[in-house]
Amino acid sequence: MIVLLDLEWIGENPIQMTQLAAKRVREDWTVENDLNILFQLEPESVLDPKHMALGGVGIDEYRMGTTEQEAMQRLCHWLDPADEIWTWAKSNIRVLEELWTRWMLEEPLPKTRAIANKVRKKLAPHGYDLKSPYTILKDMNMTPPAEHNARNDTEALRLLLKKMKLQQTIAPETEELRTCRDVIQDIIDRTEYNYLFLNGSDVFHRRSCKACLNAKSAGDILGSIYYATAARQHRPCKLCKPTPYQENDAVEGGSTERPRLSLTEQRNEVIKARLLTDDVIPIKRKNILGWCTYKLHKGAINKALLEEHQCLKKNCVFLVKNDLSTYWAAQEQAAAEKKRRKEQVKQDKAKAEALQQKMLNLATAWQKKLDEMGSDMFIVRVERETRTRYRVFYVSDNSFADGNRFPEFVDMVRREHPGKSVNMRHIRDVDGHFVTREEFFHL
């Protein structure tokens, strides 16, 4: 299905994300479901609190927003494999691809398409103001959403496409939107080569090396299944550092020739390998984690030997990893998850400390106003009960709940903080007795 998407951000290099909105629409352009995200943003980093990219949302709400990684994970889980993302401008696609590549790693991004040029080309003969969906809707005597933000931008785009009765089909020019790098990646994915080299280059690479995407055309992609063939007239890439795993797998006297197998078949293929213990055993290729190149005990390494020799703990320079093993990807994923959790704990702690300091500042400022009013109320602490409500713990000269005695304080809070309210809580001791001001200072 078609997903209409819009992003909002502040600044350039680096950008600060503020909003993401997406609507999945049916063929008649009615909304099936939607997704709306506010990104985490520290108010101190925003020079202009009325910036258009904030979309009319209070700047304090961004403090409790979502991180870029969490936002991309939510979007990934929300999207269906058959979805196609439509945006108004190509800049949205550029930013989305950057975020997706940074946080989603191996997850493929659905097809994306910027449709501003297609819409403008179709409406140009009618003399509409083609700056944005908002201006086009106004010229069509339709009422666009009132406020500029990501959610309303997707809604304005939906209303425009519905009014145009645009068919949800992939136009032939969609293929032209694919970059040369996308085409090259497709070619690489379909090849069975383990090692790649570009026409006219004296360097060969792993098939996963990003340098291969710099080929000028698909015809420049050449390669070999075997390391020895690739290395005959080429030198290894210094970036991806290809290694000869097939020769290491073979037992002395055995053949180094291998059949043309898919990646899954290669991983599950059972071979005879010589371990660094000098034992020759049948083992699946994916269970060979790597090879030790130390001259005193060269050979393959499985998980037991890796732990026994503490190769990772020693950061052994003689260890050559096996790319066909899923162990290393799992290790990297676990390390990334550990780092993410650690960062999340750090962020949560920083948020809690910032909120605590904010409540302390409020208590200090409010107590100063109370002292100026000559009130006998003393604020012990302030807590945030909800986004629009503060809980104020206090003592006074009375030994009963007398929160209704301070209407001037409540009115002062409402004036200084529109949309906020207070919940007055006279503190008690362990016996349930309401503590007076005198008792509080002499306990």
Beta strands, then each sheet from edge to edge (+ up, - down):
strand 1: 2-10
strand 2: 16-25
strand 3: 31-38
strand 4: 84-87
strand 5: 111-114
strand 6: 195-198
strand 7: 203-206
strand 8: 221-224
strand 9: 235-236
strand 10: 270-274
strand 11: 280-284
strand 12: 290-292
strand 13: 299-301
strand 14: 319-321
strand 15: 378-386
strand 16: 389-395
strand 17: 421-426
sheet 1: 3+ 2- 1+ 4+ 5+
sheet 2: 8+ 6- 7+ 9+
sheet 3: 10+ 11-
sheet 4: 13+ 12- 14+
sheet 5: 15+ 16- 17-
end
